[in-house]
Amino acid sequence: MAKLKLWYDREGDYLELTMSRKKGHFKDVGNDIWERVDDKGHIIGFAIANFTKRLSQNREEVELPMEIAFHD
C-alpha cells in the first residue's frame, strides 16, 4: 500500500499530496486543482492552490470536485 505524503505552504496557501516520489508533471483540472501524473498518465498526487478558501467556516473539512483512487 502506498503512503500518502502531505505538504502545505501556509504563506502560499498551497497544499500538495503525493503517494510517489516518481518523476511527474502537473495537469490542470481547473478550479485551482492540478493532478500530478507520471509518464504513463497515472495519477500520483494532486495539488490545491488557495487551499484555505475551500475550508468551511463551521468545520475544517474540504470537498474536492473529483474522486481520486491511488494505485501502486
N, CA, C and O atoms as a printed pandas DataFrame, in Angstrom:
     atom_number atom_name residue_name chain_id  residue_number  x_coord  y_coord  z_coord
0              1         N          MET        A               1    0.840   -1.180    0.000
1              2        CA          MET        A               1    0.000    0.000    0.000
2              3         C          MET        A               1    0.885    1.243    0.000
3              4         O          MET        A               1    1.886    1.301    0.715
4              5         N          ALA        A               2    0.519    2.218   -0.791
5              6        CA          ALA        A               2    1.298    3.451   -0.900
6              7         C          ALA        A               2    1.025    4.360    0.292
7              8         O          ALA        A               2   -0.069    4.355    0.858
8              9         N          LYS        A               3    2.030    5.136    0.660
9             10        CA          LYS        A               3    1.869    6.115    1.729
10            11         C          LYS        A               3    1.556    7.460    1.093
11            12         O          LYS        A               3    2.191    7.850    0.113
12            13         N          LEU        A               4    0.598    8.155    1.638
13            14        CA          LEU        A               4    0.217    9.470    1.161
14            15         C          LEU        A               4    1.010   10.501    1.944
15            16         O          LEU        A               4    0.980   10.508    3.174
16            17         N          LYS        A               5    1.717   11.369    1.238
17            18        CA          LYS        A               5    2.504   12.415    1.889
18            19         C          LYS        A               5    1.861   13.758    1.599
19            20         O          LYS        A               5    1.395   14.011    0.488
20            21         N          LEU        A               6    1.840   14.609    2.604
21            22        CA          LEU        A               6    1.199   15.903    2.510
22            23         C          LEU        A               6    2.215   16.999    2.748
23            24         O          LEU        A               6    3.068   16.885    3.628
24            25         N          TRP        A               7    2.125   18.065    1.963
25            26        CA          TRP        A               7    2.978   19.234    2.141
26            27         C          TRP        A               7    2.107   20.467    2.004
27            28         O          TRP        A               7    1.361   20.597    1.033
28            29         N          TYR        A               8    2.195   21.380    2.974
29            30        CA          TYR        A               8    1.386   22.599    2.934
30            31         C          TYR        A               8    2.271   23.811    3.105
31            32         O          TYR        A               8    3.094   23.864    4.020
32            33         N          ASP        A               9    2.105   24.789    2.223
33            34        CA          ASP        A               9    2.810   26.063    2.294
34            35         C          ASP        A               9    1.800   27.111    2.757
35            36         O          ASP        A               9    0.964   27.566    1.975
36            37         N          ARG        A              10    1.881   27.488    4.020
37            38        CA          ARG        A              10    0.918   28.421    4.600
38            39         C          ARG        A              10    0.970   29.778    3.899
39            40         O          ARG        A              10   -0.076   30.349    3.588
40            41         N          GLU        A              11    2.159   30.297    3.652
41            42        CA          GLU        A              11    2.288   31.614    3.023
42            43         C          GLU        A              11    1.695   31.618    1.611
43            44         O          GLU        A              11    1.037   32.580    1.215
44            45         N          GLY        A              12    1.927   30.557    0.864
45            46        CA          GLY        A              12    1.393   30.463   -0.494
46            47         C          GLY        A              12   -0.002   29.864   -0.546
47            48         O          GLY        A              12   -0.623   29.840   -1.608
48            49         N          ASP        A              13   -0.510   29.377    0.592
49            50        CA          ASP        A              13   -1.815   28.723    0.697
50            51         C          ASP        A              13   -1.951   27.622   -0.351
51            52         O          ASP        A              13   -2.899   27.586   -1.134
52            53         N          TYR        A              14   -0.965   26.726   -0.334
53            54        CA          TYR        A              14   -0.829   25.680   -1.354
54            55         C          TYR        A              14   -0.674   24.335   -0.663
55            56         O          TYR        A              14    0.201   24.166    0.186
56            57         N          LEU        A              15   -1.522   23.378   -1.024
57            58        CA          LEU        A              15   -1.471   22.034   -0.465
58            59         C          LEU        A              15   -1.101   21.058   -1.566
59            60         O          LEU        A              15   -1.651   21.105   -2.666
60            61         N          GLU        A              16   -0.170   20.179   -1.260
61            62        CA          GLU        A              16    0.193   19.137   -2.215
62            63         C          GLU        A              16    0.173   17.792   -1.508
63            64         O          GLU        A              16    0.703   17.646   -0.406
64            65         N          LEU        A              17   -0.445   16.815   -2.153
65            66        CA          LEU        A              17   -0.481   15.442   -1.652
66            67         C          LEU        A              17    0.103   14.549   -2.723
67            68         O          LEU        A              17   -0.200   14.703   -3.906
68            69         N          THR        A              18    0.942   13.614   -2.309
69            70        CA          THR        A              18    1.554   12.713   -3.264
70            71         C          THR        A              18    1.710   11.333   -2.642
71            72         O          THR        A              18    1.851   11.195   -1.427
72            73         N          MET        A              19    1.682   10.337   -3.477
73            74        CA          MET        A              19    1.889    8.978   -2.984
74            75         C          MET        A              19    3.113    8.339   -3.624
75            76         O          MET        A              19    3.387    7.159   -3.408
76            77         N          SER        A              20    3.845    9.114   -4.408
77            78        CA          SER        A              20    5.005    8.560   -5.082
78            79         C          SER        A              20    6.084    9.611   -5.265
79            80         O          SER        A              20    5.794   10.793   -5.451
80            81         N          ARG        A              21    7.325    9.171   -5.212
81            82        CA          ARG        A              21    8.451   10.074   -5.465
82            83         C          ARG        A              21    8.864   10.008   -6.931
83            84         O          ARG        A              21    9.880   10.579   -7.328
84            85         N          LYS        A              22    8.058    9.300   -7.735
85            86        CA          LYS        A              22    8.344    9.215   -9.165
86            87         C          LYS        A              22    8.341   10.607   -9.786
87            88         O          LYS        A              22    7.694   11.529   -9.288
88            89         N          LYS        A              23    9.075   10.734  -10.877
89            90        CA          LYS        A              23    9.010   11.980  -11.629
90            91         C          LYS        A              23    7.630   12.085  -12.247
91            92         O          LYS        A              23    7.034   11.081  -12.639
92            93         N          GLY        A              24    7.133   13.289  -12.332
93            94        CA          GLY        A              24    5.829   13.505  -12.914
94            95         C          GLY        A              24    5.658   14.960  -13.296
95            96         O          GLY        A              24    6.553   15.784  -13.111
96            97         N          HIS        A              25    4.514   15.247  -13.822
97            98        CA          HIS        A              25    4.186   16.629  -14.163
98            99         C          HIS        A              25    2.747   16.909  -13.747
99           100         O          HIS        A              25    1.946   15.994  -13.552
100          101         N          PHE        A              26    2.441   18.194  -13.616
101          102        CA          PHE        A              26    1.103   18.586  -13.196
102          103         C          PHE        A              26    0.211   18.837  -14.399
103          104         O          PHE        A              26    0.637   19.393  -15.411
104          105         N          LYS        A              27   -1.031   18.414  -14.262
105          106        CA          LYS        A              27   -2.047   18.583  -15.291
106          107         C          LYS        A              27   -3.191   19.377  -14.659
107          108         O          LYS        A              27   -3.799   18.926  -13.689
108          109         N          ASP        A              28   -3.482   20.550  -15.205
109          110        CA          ASP        A              28   -4.519   21.424  -14.663
110          111         C          ASP        A              28   -5.891   20.801  -14.900
111          112         O          ASP        A              28   -6.256   20.491  -16.034
112          113         N          VAL        A              29   -6.648   20.622  -13.815
113          114        CA          VAL        A              29   -8.011   20.093  -13.948
114          115         C          VAL        A              29   -9.050   21.168  -13.621
115          116         O          VAL        A              29  -10.244   20.876  -13.545
116          117         N          GLY        A              30   -8.600   22.398  -13.430
117          118        CA          GLY        A              30   -9.495   23.526  -13.193
118          119         C          GLY        A              30   -9.721   23.806  -11.727
119          120         O          GLY        A              30   -9.414   22.987  -10.861
120          121         N          ASN        A              31  -10.269   24.991  -11.464
121          122        CA          ASN        A              31  -10.645   25.395  -10.110
122          123         C          ASN        A              31   -9.467   25.341   -9.133
123          124         O          ASN        A              31   -9.636   24.950   -7.978
124          125         N          ASP        A              32   -8.275   25.734   -9.594
125          126        CA          ASP        A              32   -7.050   25.758   -8.772
126          127         C          ASP        A              32   -6.621   24.379   -8.280
127          128         O          ASP        A              32   -6.016   24.263   -7.214
128          129         N          ILE        A              33   -6.930   23.332   -9.049
129          130        CA          ILE        A              33   -6.536   21.968   -8.702
130          131         C          ILE        A              33   -5.755   21.361   -9.861
131          132         O          ILE        A              33   -6.121   21.508  -11.027
132          133         N          TRP        A              34   -4.655   20.666   -9.506
133          134        CA          TRP        A              34   -3.822   20.001  -10.505
134          135         C          TRP        A              34   -3.604   18.550  -10.105
135          136         O          TRP        A              34   -3.387   18.250   -8.931
136          137         N          GLU        A              35   -3.662   17.664  -11.069
137          138        CA          GLU        A              35   -3.279   16.269  -10.852
138          139         C          GLU        A              35   -1.793   16.164  -11.149
139          140         O          GLU        A              35   -1.299   16.799  -12.080
140          141         N          ARG        A              36   -1.082   15.375  -10.373
141          142        CA          ARG        A              36    0.311   15.066  -10.674
142          143         C          ARG        A              36    0.303   13.680  -11.288
143          144         O          ARG        A              36   -0.141   12.721  -10.657
144          145         N          VAL        A              37    0.795   13.567  -12.523
145          146        CA          VAL        A              37    0.756   12.301  -13.248
146          147         C          VAL        A              37    2.163   11.861  -13.626
147          148         O          VAL        A              37    3.049   12.687  -13.846
148          149         N          ASP        A              38    2.354   10.545  -13.699
149          150        CA          ASP        A              38    3.655   10.019  -14.118
150          151         C          ASP        A              38    3.696    9.943  -15.644
151          152         O          ASP        A              38    2.752   10.366  -16.311
152          153         N          ASP        A              39    4.780    9.407  -16.197
153          154        CA          ASP        A              39    4.948    9.373  -17.657
154          155         C          ASP        A              39    3.957    8.444  -18.351
155          156         O          ASP        A              39    3.806    8.502  -19.572
156          157         N          LYS        A              40    3.275    7.579  -17.579
157          158        CA          LYS        A              40    2.257    6.693  -18.150
158          159         C          LYS        A              40    0.850    7.268  -17.996
159          160         O          LYS        A              40   -0.127    6.660  -18.431
160          161         N          GLY        A              41    0.757    8.440  -17.378
161          162        CA          GLY        A              41   -0.536    9.084  -17.190
162          163         C          GLY        A              41   -1.269    8.687  -15.928
163          164         O          GLY        A              41   -2.421    9.077  -15.738
164          165         N          HIS        A              42   -0.616    7.906  -15.043
165          166        CA          HIS        A              42   -1.232    7.511  -13.775
166          167         C          HIS        A              42   -1.150    8.667  -12.783
167          168         O          HIS        A              42   -0.116    9.324  -12.668
168          169         N          ILE        A              43   -2.234    8.905  -12.077
169          170        CA          ILE        A              43   -2.240    9.958  -11.061
170          171         C          ILE        A              43   -1.398    9.511   -9.870
171          172         O          ILE        A              43   -1.623    8.444   -9.299
172          173         N          ILE        A              44   -0.428   10.344   -9.506
173          174        CA          ILE        A              44    0.444   10.026   -8.381
174          175         C          ILE        A              44    0.352   11.086   -7.279
175          176         O          ILE        A              44    1.094   11.040   -6.298
176          177         N          GLY        A              45   -0.562   12.033   -7.454
177          178        CA          GLY        A              45   -0.761   13.060   -6.451
178          179         C          GLY        A              45   -1.621   14.180   -6.995
179          180         O          GLY        A              45   -2.104   14.124   -8.127
180          181         N          PHE        A              46   -1.804   15.193   -6.174
181          182        CA          PHE        A              46   -2.514   16.368   -6.642
182          183         C          PHE        A              46   -2.133   17.568   -5.793
183          184         O          PHE        A              46   -1.580   17.430   -4.701
184          185         N          ALA        A              47   -2.442   18.751   -6.319
185          186        CA          ALA        A              47   -2.118   19.995   -5.641
186          187         C          ALA        A              47   -3.338   20.907   -5.673
187          188         O          ALA        A              47   -4.127   20.885   -6.618
188          189         N          ILE        A              48   -3.476   21.712   -4.615
189          190        CA          ILE        A              48   -4.603   22.624   -4.495
190          191         C          ILE        A              48   -4.072   23.999   -4.117
191          192         O          ILE        A              48   -3.455   24.164   -3.065
192          193         N          ALA        A              49   -4.309   24.977   -4.970
193          194        CA          ALA        A              49   -3.947   26.363   -4.654
194          195         C          ALA        A              49   -5.116   26.997   -3.909
195          196         O          ALA        A              49   -6.253   26.540   -4.026
196          197         N          ASN        A              50   -4.838   28.041   -3.149
197          198        CA          ASN        A              50   -5.881   28.733   -2.378
198          199         C          ASN        A              50   -6.648   27.750   -1.493
199          200         O          ASN        A              50   -7.876   27.774   -1.420
200          201         N          PHE        A              51   -5.896   26.899   -0.835
201          202        CA          PHE        A              51   -6.480   25.799   -0.063
202          203         C          PHE        A              51   -7.438   26.260    1.033
203          204         O          PHE        A              51   -8.535   25.715    1.152
204          205         N          THR        A              52   -7.051   27.248    1.832
205          206        CA          THR        A              52   -7.901   27.631    2.968
206          207         C          THR        A              52   -9.217   28.256    2.530
207          208         O          THR        A              52  -10.167   28.275    3.312
208          209         N          LYS        A              53   -9.305   28.770    1.306
209          210        CA          LYS        A              53  -10.566   29.311    0.807
210          211         C          LYS        A              53  -11.613   28.214    0.672
211          212         O          LYS        A              53  -12.810   28.497    0.641
212          213         N          ARG        A              54  -11.166   26.962    0.593
213          214        CA          ARG        A              54  -12.085   25.832    0.458
214          215         C          ARG        A              54  -12.613   25.351    1.809
215          216         O          ARG        A              54  -13.547   24.551    1.862
216          217         N          LEU        A              55  -12.023   25.835    2.892
217          218        CA          LEU        A              55  -12.454   25.395    4.218
218          219         C          LEU        A              55  -13.775   26.058    4.597
219          220         O          LEU        A              55  -13.958   27.260    4.403
220          221         N          SER        A              56  -14.658   25.290    5.120
221          222        CA          SER        A              56  -15.937   25.792    5.612
222          223         C          SER        A              56  -15.687   26.616    6.868
223          224         O          SER        A              56  -14.726   26.366    7.596
224          225         N          GLN        A              57  -16.534   27.582    7.120
225          226        CA          GLN        A              57  -16.384   28.382    8.342
226          227         C          GLN        A              57  -16.773   27.588    9.585
227          228         O          GLN        A              57  -16.372   27.942   10.693
228          229         N          ASN        A              58  -17.542   26.529    9.417
229          230        CA          ASN        A              58  -18.020   25.758   10.564
230          231         C          ASN        A              58  -17.162   24.541   10.888
231          232         O          ASN        A              58  -17.266   23.991   11.984
232          233         N          ARG        A              59  -16.323   24.115    9.959
233          234        CA          ARG        A              59  -15.523   22.922   10.189
234          235         C          ARG        A              59  -14.310   22.936    9.269
235          236         O          ARG        A              59  -14.299   23.634    8.255
236          237         N          GLU        A              60  -13.320   22.188    9.617
237          238        CA          GLU        A              60  -12.120   22.116    8.789
238          239         C          GLU        A              60  -12.182   20.874    7.926
239          240         O          GLU        A              60  -11.439   19.912    8.125
240          241         N          GLU        A              61  -13.079   20.920    6.973
241          242        CA          GLU        A              61  -13.272   19.823    6.042
242          243         C          GLU        A              61  -13.316   20.412    4.640
243          244         O          GLU        A              61  -13.871   21.491    4.432
244          245         N          VAL        A              62  -12.740   19.715    3.692
245          246        CA          VAL        A              62  -12.668   20.222    2.335
246          247         C          VAL        A              62  -13.314   19.236    1.387
247          248         O          VAL        A              62  -13.056   18.034    1.458
248          249         N          GLU        A              63  -14.154   19.743    0.501
249          250        CA          GLU        A              63  -14.717   18.909   -0.550
250          251         C          GLU        A              63  -14.013   19.251   -1.845
251          252         O          GLU        A              63  -13.933   20.418   -2.230
252          253         N          LEU        A              64  -13.506   18.239   -2.512
253          254        CA          LEU        A              64  -12.855   18.439   -3.796
254          255         C          LEU        A              64  -13.809   18.031   -4.908
255          256         O          LEU        A              64  -14.619   17.122   -4.729
256          257         N          PRO        A              65  -13.719   18.693   -6.047
257          258        CA          PRO        A              65  -14.642   18.379   -7.139
258          259         C          PRO        A              65  -14.204   17.175   -7.962
259          260         O          PRO        A              65  -14.340   17.179   -9.186
260          261         N          MET        A              66  -13.678   16.139   -7.299
261          262        CA          MET        A              66  -13.244   14.952   -8.027
262          263         C          MET        A              66  -13.122   13.783   -7.082
263          264         O          MET        A              66  -13.022   13.953   -5.866
264          265         N          GLU        A              67  -13.132   12.586   -7.656
265          266        CA          GLU        A              67  -12.847   11.369   -6.901
266          267         C          GLU        A              67  -11.447   10.914   -7.317
267          268         O          GLU        A              67  -11.091   10.981   -8.494
268          269         N          ILE        A              68  -10.665   10.456   -6.359
269          270        CA          ILE        A              68   -9.296   10.048   -6.655
270          271         C          ILE        A              68   -9.048    8.658   -6.087
271          272         O          ILE        A              68   -9.353    8.383   -4.927
272          273         N          ALA        A              69   -8.497    7.798   -6.909
273          274        CA          ALA        A              69   -8.111    6.459   -6.469
274          275         C          ALA        A              69   -6.630    6.294   -6.751
275          276         O          ALA        A              69   -6.188    6.488   -7.883
276          277         N          PHE        A              70   -5.864    5.941   -5.740
277          278        CA          PHE        A              70   -4.429    5.737   -5.884
278          279         C          PHE        A              70   -4.139    4.252   -5.999
279          280         O          PHE        A              70   -4.726    3.442   -5.282
280          281         N          HIS        A              71   -3.250    3.900   -6.886
281          282        CA          HIS        A              71   -2.844    2.518   -7.070
282          283         C          HIS        A              71   -1.338    2.422   -7.114
283          284         O          HIS        A              71   -0.674    3.321   -7.631
284          285         N          ASP        A              72   -0.787    1.352   -6.581
285          286        CA          ASP        A              72    0.664    1.107   -6.690
286          287         C          ASP        A              72    0.981    0.621   -8.061
287          288         O          ASP        A              72    2.143    0.354   -8.367
